[in-house]
Amino acid sequence: MPHLHIFNPENDFALALGRRSYTPDKGAVAIRRAGCLLPLWWAKPGDFVLIENDPEIFARAAEMIESYKLDGEVVAVPPADATAMPWGWSHHTRRRLLDLGMDPAGLPSELYLDNLRLLSHRRTAITVSRLIGMESRMIAVEATTQAEAQRAIDHFSGDAVVKLPWSSSGRGVIYTNTYSASTLSGYLAGMIRRQGSVTIEPRHDRLRDFAMLFESTESGIGYRGLSTFITDERGFYAGNIVDTQEGITRIIGADPSGFIKPLREALSTVVEPIGYRGPIGVDMMVCRDTSPGGAEKIVPCIEVNFRHTMGFAALAAARRLHPSEPMIITHSGLTHFLQPPQ
């Protein structure tokens, strides 16, 4: 049966609202439009990629398929026999596909999506961190009241990162040492009021960001590869690096392979209760240890994403292109890597 791939990056924001109605803002719509052809990198022969009914996008797709010898066919209407494979699942995604005429029998149930939303909560990263044996001083904590949040911030010596349970692309994240006590208190109150809790983690001396990519299938949790990304001078996401796995490891500057087995076991533990099947990205980082000597070390679990990520897009592009030198992939396309990896 063919797959219908869909790029819907607004899904993270829909998860925050649960079953409530969600309308993507202009920024989310612009990102979705810019990246709608990303799934062509991993589409297989006979698969489809859902796009807007726009001649410009159809022309862009034809050029991309021809230039990179990609598989898949772009469509504006879901084929009747295709299985939906969106970037991420939520009630919003399900409703959108129903509106497009897809058979509800072929879509996840509302109960499954409720459970997937809970699995996508940042507390899952806390659970995974404990299961893989991370040092307790490096593991985030969840707080449901301002008092709990402040105690956690104090525990991390006032230098912490506070995150909403469901957010994306750096939104819903604040750094405690950049605000006055009164301003921080107001932020904490608003965040907890909106989503019921926050997570608080120590602020690391971050050097490099990367991720391990997995997939949950009927056969279990499979490891798919490494990814790493870059940021601009303001610290904002600028793209994922497309390179060989050996090249990615050199850029990371550390070998994280020892975490594959414990992460597979931990992920299996958290996904099996709901039967989640699909991509999983575990965000990690290389940081400088605050202990005497300041050696570099890996923080093996920062966040866990139960959806596609740009890391999967970079991995798929690398396998198609076999690059001899690093490139960059963003929502809007592929470019040459114009600066040395940091």
LINLIN-V160240 format. One record per run of one state. SS is the DSSP state (alpha for helix, beta for strand, coil for the rest). FROM is the first residue (numbers start at 1). TO is the last residue. If there is no record, write none. Layout:
# LINLIN-V160240
SS&FROM&TO  SS&FROM&TO
This chain:
# LINLIN-V160240
coil&1&2  beta&3&6  coil&7&10  alpha&11&17  coil&18&25  alpha&26&34  coil&35&37  alpha&38&41  coil&42&47  beta&48&50  coil&51&54  alpha&55&68  coil&69&72  beta&73&75  coil&76&82  beta&83&86  coil&87&90  alpha&91&99  coil&100&103  alpha&104&106  coil&107&109  alpha&110&119  coil&120&122  alpha&123&131  coil&132&135  alpha&136&138  coil&139&140  beta&141&143  coil&144&145  alpha&146&155  coil&156&159  beta&160&164  coil&165&172  beta&173&175  alpha&176&178  coil&179&180  alpha&181&195  coil&196&197  beta&198&202  coil&203&204  beta&205&217  coil&218&219  beta&220&231  coil&232&236  beta&237&242  coil&243&244  alpha&245&252  coil&253&258  alpha&259&272  coil&273&277  beta&278&288  coil&289&295  beta&296&305  coil&306&309  alpha&310&321  coil&322&326  beta&327&330  coil&331&332  beta&333&336  coil&337&342
